[in-house]
Amino acid sequence: MPSPTVREAQRLRNLGFYPQAEVKFREAIAGEDGSLLRVEFASMLMEQGIVKVCREELQKIRETGMEMPAIGEMLLCGANAFGNLAYSESLSTARALYTSHLQDRRPEEYEKSHVSMLTNYLSLVGSAALCGVDTTSEPLPSLGFLHSLFDHFLHEKIFFNAYSIAQEYASRAVPSKATLLLEELLAVLGSNRPGKDIDLDDKALNNIVLEADVACELVDWLRSGNRFKECRSLLDTAVQLYTRAGHAYGASMVKLYRVKFGPARSAKPLQRQRGDIRTIKEQFQKLQYLGGVQQALVTLHELAQAERDLELVLAVELEMRENGKLRGNRLDGFLQASLNIKYWTTSSSVTAQMLQTCEELYRDIVDVEVPAVRLLLAKDLVDGYKSIGDTARAAHWQTLVEQEPVVVPIEQQFLLGRDHFFQSLARQTSPPLDPDLELGELHQELKRIEWYTDPESLIPKNLHFGIMKVILMTDHYLLQEGFRGLDACEVRVKACLDSSDRLISVLPENDKLHWRAQAVQRQARMQSTRAMRQPSDQIPAILGLLLEATKQYGIALAMYRKAGSKFEAAMVLQNLQTCYRMTWQLQGRQQHSPLFGKAVHSLEEAARTLATHGTIAAQRTTKSFLLDIWYDGLFHNVQYGKLRPLWKVSGVGIVYAIGRLVGLWQCLPQRLRNLWPIFFSTPYEESIKALEQTEALIDEQRQDLSSLPSQEAIKAKQHLRKNVTKVFQTAAVIFGLAGQNKLLWESIQRSKARSVSDLLGIGDHISADLMERINADPDAVSLLEAEKLLGQHMENTAGIEKFTARRQLDQHRQRMRKNTALAELLELREGKPVNWERLRKIKTIDTQPKSRATWFIDWIIAEGSIFVSAISDQQEEYHIPRVAMTVDAVREWINNHMMDASKKPLKEPLNTSNSLPALIQLRPLVAPITAIVPEGDRLVLCPTDILHRVPLHAAITRGEMADDEDEWKRWQTLMERNPLVYTSSMTIYEQTMVRRAARRRSPDTTDTPPAVLRGAVLGVYEDPPPEEPLASTSWTWGRDEVYASCNSISSLMGWPPARCGNTVRHAQFRDALAAADILYFCGHFDYQSDNVLEHGMILGKEALDTTQDNQEQARERIFTTSDFFSNTSPNPPLSSTPTRINASHVSLIACGSARQAIQPEGDEPLGVVTGLLYAGATSVTGTMWPTAVGAGREFSRLFYRQLEEAQAKANASREREEKIDMAVLLQKTVWKMKRSAETSRPYSWAGFVLHGSWCL
C-alpha cells in the first residue's frame, strides 16, 4: 500500500501539478530504499518531456547499486535512444526485455508495469523505424492481442491501462478501425462519470481526467475524417471535465487544439490568439511541462508562419531551441530543425544558407543511428545544389543518398530514390525498344501500387504516397511526350489517371478534393500538350483543344480552392494564363480581347498566392511570366490596364467593363479611345512594375547566394543569371521601345557582372561624408553596433544556431534599412549597381587639372541586335545607337579569325597577312563610339556575351585596304584613338577606382602617388610551351629571354632583384602580392582545364623534371583562380591562408591570362582577372591569347620604361594629386609595337588589355 506521501505525489502528477508532485516524490524517495518509486518518478519526467533528467535519474539507480526493475530498464532504453540516438543497443536490450517479460504473457496476467513496458517498447520501435533503422525483426504484439488486452482492462475497469492500449491500437489499425477502441472507452467512461453534485474521490477524479484525455486523443483522429462537428463537441466536453477535476493545464491544452484544428479553430483575432498561446506557454513552463511548452511553441510557430510574421517565427525558433536543450531529446531537436529550415526555404530566399546548415546538421548526425534523417538531409542537399547549378556538389550528396543504409517502407521508396521502376522512368530519354512490353510493365506496376496501398492495410498517409507516385509517373510521361509520341503518351497518362481515380475513391472525403484536382490538372495538361502539337495551320482544332484544357483547368482550380491547396491553385492559374494567352495569340492578338485580361488576372492572382505560400523561385518565375505578358501587350499595343486609384470610386470601372462586354468600346471614335490612359494604367507602366518586382526577387536570391564561399557564390550567381537572362533582355526592349535611354542604361548596369561586383562591394571604403552622417545619428550608431555584435555571434556559432543567427542578422538589417544613412551603407556593401551620378563623382575622388573626359561604353544584345550605349562623366546624355553588325556576323568573325577548324582557340590568332584586314571588319562594332566620343577622351569598355572574345580595342577606326602591309601601321585602331580600359561592369569599374583612391590615401602612404612604387618581379619559365614535346630543349632560349627581361625590369624600376625559376612557389607569389605596389609576373599560364577555377600561373617546383608523370603532378604548381577566392583548395598546404593583395597593379605576361570565362546567356565573368580584383588588385594587365616570348618581352620593356618616366614626372610635379595613367601607357606601348617590324602583326600587340582602374 503506497504511503500518503506517494499517493499525494501520484494525485498531483495525474492533475498536472508536476513541480509539487516532484517535491512529494523526492520526499518519499528520501524515506525509501527501493527503486520502483525512483522509476515512477523518472516516468513522470518522461511524461513531462524532460528526457535528459529522466535518463539521469534512472542512471542514479544503477550508480547507487540498487537493482533496476524491468520497467526501469525499458524506460532507460527509450531515454537513451531519444537522447543519444543510439538505437542498436537500446533495441537489443528492449527486445530481450519484451521477450522475457511480455511476449508470452496472457492478457489477464498484465499489470500496470507490464502495460508501461509494452507502450515504452512500442514507442521505441516506432521511433527507430521513423529514423530508418531496420526493425523488421523486432517482435510485436498482434492487433488481435491488443484488442484482447483492451477488453480485459475494460472489463476489469482498469481504464488507464485500457487507454494506453487503445492508443497503441489506433496507431497500428486500418483507418476504418483506428478509433474503435477509443470510442468504446470514451462511452464507458461517460457512462461511469459521477454526477455533478457528487464529491470526487481519487479514483473518480482520475477517471474524469482520463475521459478528457481520451476525448482530446479522439479529436486527433476524427478531424482527418472531416468530422469537425464531433471534434468541437469533444473539445467542449474535455474543457468541462478538466475544469471539474481541477486539472492544472488540461483546459489550456484544449485551447491549443482549437487554434490548430481547421474548422475547429478559434475565431479570435490573430493578435489575441498569440497572447493566449504565450500565456499557455508560460503556464506550462511554471508547471515544468516542457512537452506542453514545445506544443505551444509549435502552435505559435505555425500561426506566425500563416501570418508571414518572420520576426515572430525567428523568436519562436530561438525559444524552441532553448526548450529543446532543457528537454534533451536530440531526435525531436533534429526533426524540428529540419522543419524550420524547410519553412525558411519556402518563405524566403535562404537556399544557400540552408545548404550550409544542412551540411553541418549532417555532420552532427553522421555517427548516430538516424539513417532516414541523414538521407532526407542529403536529398535536400542534392536538390539545393542542383537549384544553384553546382552539379559537382549535387553528385557528391547523391552518392551519399544512394549509400545510406536506410530501411524505407515500400510505398515511400520512390521519394528517396529507392524505387527501381520510378527511377528508370525518370531517367528515360529515348523511346522504348518495345512499346507494348513497356505498357505491360506499366500496368503491372500500377497493380502493384494498388496492392501495397490497400486502404484496408494502410493508414491514409501511406495511401497518399501511392497516389503521389502515380501522379508523378503521369508527369514524367507528359514530359517525355516529345520522344514517345502524342498517342503513346496519352495511353500511358490515361492508365495512370485511371489508377489514381481508384485509389482516390477510398480516401477520406476531406482528402479526395486535393488529389482529384491533381488528376484533372494532368488531364488538362494532356489536352494543352495535344493543342501545341497540332499543325500550325489547324487553328480551329487548336482553339478547340485549348478551350477544353481551359475548362479542365478551371475545374481543377475550383477543387484546389475548396481543398485549401493554395500553392497548387497558383500553379493551375499559371496553366490557365498559358491557355488564355495562346488563344489570344491565335485569334490575332486583338487590342481589346478579354482573353489578354484573363491571362493577366490569372498570373496576378497566382503571384498574390505565392507571395505567402510559395518559394522565392516560384514567385520570381510567376513575376517573370507577368513581365513577359505585359511586354507582349506593350509590343502589340493592347488597350488593357488597371483602373487608376483616382477613378476606382467613381464607377468608371463598372461602366468600362459593361461597355467592353457588349462591344461598345470598338464603336467609339479614336479620339475618345485615346483618353483610355487617363483612366487606366498602360501596358508600359505595368511592365515596369512587373520588372521592378521581378528584379527585387532576383536580388533577394542573389543576396542569399552571397552567403556561400566566394567562388561558389560567383558560380551560383552565374547560374541564376543564366536563368533570368530573358528578364534583362525584355527590360532592354521595353525601355528601348519607350525611348527611355536613362532607364535602359541603368537596366544594363543591373544586369552585368553582379556576381563579381557583389564580392567587390566597397563597404570598406566609406566616404567621409557618409561616416559623418552615421556618427551624428545616435540611432544609426546603436544599430551599427548591434549589427557588429550579431555578426560576431553568428561567426561563433554553427549548424542550426548559425542559421538562426543569420536570420536574426538579416532581420536586424531590415531595421537598419529604415535609416537613410545605414541604407546607403548597406547598398555600398552589397555592390548596388552604379548610376551616372556615382560615376560622375569618380573624377572628384582625385582632382587633377586638364582631366580628359571619361566615356562609359556598354554593348548589349536585345532581340538579336547589338546596341552600344555611351555616356560621359561630363554630361548626363545617354546615346544608345544600333550597331551595323549582327550577332551571327560577330560569331562568324570569331570562328574565322580566333578559332581553328576544330572550334578550339587558335594558338596564334591574327598572325597572318590577312589579320589586319580582319580588324577592319570590326569597325561597325566601334563606329558608333567614334561618331560620339571625341578623339583622346578616355574609354571604359564593357562588352557583352560573345563580344568578350573580340579584341574590340584593336578594331580599325580609320583607314582603308592597302596592298602594302606597312601602310597598316599608320592606320588607327580604337585604342590608338582613345586610351581605354576594360571592365566587366561599370559597377566593378567604380569599385576598383574607389579602392584605388582609398589606397592612395591610406595611412601607410604619405605621398600620392608614392615617391617610389614598391615592386616585385617574378619569372617562371621552366617548362616547354604546350605545343612542344616534353623532351624538347629548343624552348630553353625562351627561358633565358624571360629571365633577362625580368631582371631588366627590376633594374629599370629600381626594385629588388627579380626572383626567377623554381624558387617562385605559392608562398613567394603570395608574399609578393601582399608587399608590392606593382607585381610583374612572366611565365606560363595554364588554361587546359575545362574548369576556369583551375586556370592559373604555373609556378616553380623543387627537384623539377620533365617527365610525363611530373607533368601530370604539376597541377599543384598552378596558382589558380580558386586560390584567390578561398583559403581552401585540393592542396591545403599550398592554400592554407587566404590570398589578399595590396598590389595596386598586376602585370601578367602569360599566355591568355586575361581570358575570362563568360557564362552563356549572361554577363558574369570568371577568371584570374576576376580573382585578382576580388583579392584586392585595382588593375590587371594581361593577354587575351597566347603570346610569343619576343612580343611579351617587347611589351614589358616599352610599358615599364614609360611607367618609370611617368613616375619620375609625377614625383617632379607640384601637383601631388597627379595620376599615372596606365591606359595611356598601354596606348603608347601598343602604338610603338604596331610600328615595329618584329611586332607589327595584331597577334603581337592586340592581345594586351588593361582591366580595372585606369590609373595608379
Secondary structure, 3 states (H helix, E strand, C coil): CCCHHHHHHHHHHHCCCHHHHHHHHHHHHHCCCCCHHHHHHHHHHHHHCCHHHHHHHHHHHHHCCCCCCHHHHHHHHHHHHHHHCCHHHHHHHHHHHHHHHCCCCCHHHCCHHHHHHHHHHHHHHHHHHHCCCCCCCCCCCCHHHHHHHHHHHHHCCCHHHHHHHHHHHHHHCCHHHCCHHHHHHHHHHHHCCCCCCCCCCHHHHHHHHHHHHHHHHHHHHHHHHCCHHHHHHHHHHHHHHHHHHCCCCHHHHHHHHHHHCHHHCCCCCHHHHHHHHHHHHHHHHHCCCHHHHHHHHHHHHHHHHHHCCHHHHHHHHHHHHHHHHHHCCHHHHHHHHHHHHHHHHHHCCCHHHHHHHHHHHHHHCCCCCCHHHHHHHHHHHHHHHHHCCCHHHHHHHHHHHHHCCCCCCHHHHHHHCCCHHHHHHHHCCCCCCCHHHHHHHHHHHHHHHHHHCCCCCCCHHHHHHHHHHHHHHHHHHHHCHHHHCHHHHHHHHHHHHHHHHHHHCCCCHHHHHHHHHHHHHHHHHHHHHHHHCCCCCCHHHHHHHHHHHHHHHHHHHHHHHHHCCHHHHHHHHHHHHHHHHHHHHHCCCCCCCHHHHHHHHHHHHHHHHHHHHCCHHHHHHHHHHHHHHHHHHHHCCCCCCCECHHHHCCCHHHHHHHHHHHCCHHHCCHHHHCCHHHHECCHHHHHHHHHHHHHHHHHHHHHHHCCCCHHHHHHHHHHHHHHCHHHHHHHHHHHHHHCCHHHHHHHHHHHCCHHHHHHCCCCCCCCHHHHHHHHCCHHHHHHHHHHHHHHHHHHCCCHHHHHHHHHHHHHHHHHHCCCHHHHHHHHHHCCCCCCHHHHHHHCCCCCCCCCCCEEEEEEEEECCEEEEEEEECCCCCCECCECCCCHHHHHHHHHHHCECCCCCECCCCCCCCCHHHHHHCCHHHHHHHHHHCCCCCEEEEECCHHHHHCCHHHCEEECCCCCCHHHHHHCEEHHHHCCEEECCCHHHHHHHHHHHHHHHCCCCCCCCCCCCCCEEEEEECCCCCCCCCCCCCCCHHHHHHHHHHHHHHHHHHCCCCCEEHHHCCHHHHHHHHHHCCEEEEEECEECCCCCHHHCEEECCCCCCCCCHHHHHHHHHHEEEHHHHHCCCCCCHHHCCCCCCCCCCEEEEEECCCCCCEECCCCCCEECHHHHHHHHCCCEEEEECCCCCHHHHHHHHHHHHHHHHHHHHHHHHCCCCCCCCEHHHHHHHHHHHHHCCHHHCCHHHHCCEEEEECCEC
